[in-house]
Amino acid sequence: LLLKKQEVLCVKIFLQHALSAIIFICIVTKKKNSMKVLNIKEICDNNNTMIEIANKDSISYKEMYEFILFIRKCLNFKKEIVYTFMGRCSESIAIMIYCLSFGKIYCPIYTKDNDIGIVNMLQSIGNGILFTDENNFERILKLKEQYLLPIKIYLLNLKFKKCSIISDEDTSIKVELPENTIALYRTSGSSGKPKIVMVRGDSVLHFINWEISKFGIDKNDSFINLTDPSFDPYFRDILVPITVGAKIIVIDEEINLNYDIIADIINNKKITAFHCVPMVLRKILSANKSYNSTLRYVFSAGEMLYGSDVDHFYNSHYKNAKLINLYGPTETTLAKFYYEVKINDSKKLRIPVGRPLDNSTFFKIKDQETGDFIDQELRDGEVVIITKYASAGYLNVGDETFIKLSNNNDAYLTGDRGELDNDGNLIIKGRLNGLIKINGQKVDCDLIAATMKFIPEIQDCCVIDIVLKNKSTILVAVYTKLNSIDMLDPSYLIQNLRQASCNIFPSKFVCLDKLPINRSGKIDKIKVRNIIENKFNDKIIKISTGG
């Protein structure tokens, strides 16, 4: 009887421990799954679809899977921040997929950034693993030694399956990250000081699955990657095709700005879809190449799309493809609005960004005088995006632009001016700081730039305001021409602006052979201001940060 009682007691204890173990395993599994974005084995196993690095090497999905397993063997299984310091290459893609498949925090660093920018980012985030290649490892090793950076450096070469530890370091995460964080991305800083955004896995999946479903993307498609890994739309370029097993052509840094070659690749490789900023689209369209019958979609995002762009697109060799305008800041993850552009939209000054992707996102307009959020009114104000699928906010920075709401929704104040058109589509009119006052009158720098782009000879343009030593404010328009760098007659430009009902005109017009661009492909307005400052530096007190 005593033995039986002991057996019963032992069974009870065993069951209690077994149940505890099962609960523990379930909790751990749930945590891991919440971090996991891709089932890489399912996507890549026995898939011979190719990922090509333009004019260089190529690998199949199956080989990519083998590379990822090789990387996994080099590392431990704990949660870590994984930096990449390399350009567009097969190694960069493999590390991103590895991180998203096995619960690491992906954090790409822009290789063309200056030393201070790189050091600031690494010091802000802290301990982690850093993968680099032979082109960049000497520079990052020197920075590590000079600034005592808390990173463990790996030199990676997937072609020869080599992964060498260059330096050792504790890689335990020191910063506090929300559980569902899968990546850390630095904003472009085009609207102010760059910040580090914590990207959520569910938000990335929400967009990727939406685009695949909405536009019927499948394994028969071919995408071209025009985005640097350090810019968050890289997720769009890579994850949309990879999720369905489609072909990817990666444009590396050597031919990144040669748009004639890019146009040739789009044609010769039978590309069916690609994402890009409007400025890059204009450059591709200006390359006079033969018609590509395979192109189905061009997704434009990141900057304002104009009626002149639509006219150029639908009169080009891509006229049978569909042009989709996407909108959404880095802080709200990839995109939250879309608009299918029509041929007759070429008559519009600004192309709408349309409506939310689905019922998980909506928006309001913040009245600049009262501060109230206004719903569904045709009024000019700040665009406020409300969604369940935003980012997790900024790393180490509290910010009043993020507002926590009920029902797991976040409101993000974009800093963009917008209004609804008569069809209920959202139109982005520019940045809030694009409105300035000259002689007591409000002037819209973005509107003047948009109007100038309708002038046939002008390819691209931006307008800034400067304050002269006599304390008067003037506008300066900086533009590029389609065919040459010869200066257009200012009276001709003013005549066109007057015909478009502009009542205030730039005092100076500056023609450049090309406008400087930042890592995301947008016009780099900081560099534009530096150019203007150098040109008029004996007369300027300051350059405005707006416009």
Secondary structure by P-SEA (a helix, b strand, c coil): caaaaaaaaaaaaaaaaaaaaaaaaaaaaaaaaaaccccccccccccccccccccbbbbcaaaaaaaaaaaaaaccccbbbbbbcccccaaaaaaaaaaaacbbbbbbbcccccaaaaaaaaaaacbbbbbbccccaaaaaaaaaacccccccccccccccccccccccccccccccccccccccccccccccbbbbbbbaaaaaaaaaaaaaaacccccbbbbbcccccccccccccaaaaaabbbbbbbccccccaaaaaaaaaaaaccccccccaaaaaaaaaccccccccccbbbbccccccaaaaaaaaacccccbbbbbbbbccccccccbbbbccccccccccccccccccccbbbbbbcccccccccccccccbbbbbccccccccccccccccccccccbbbbbcccccccccccbbbbccccccccccccccccaaaaaaaaaaccccccbbbbbbbccccbbbbbbbbccccccccccaaaaaaaaaaacccccccbbbbbcccccccccccaaaaaaaaaaaacccccccccccc
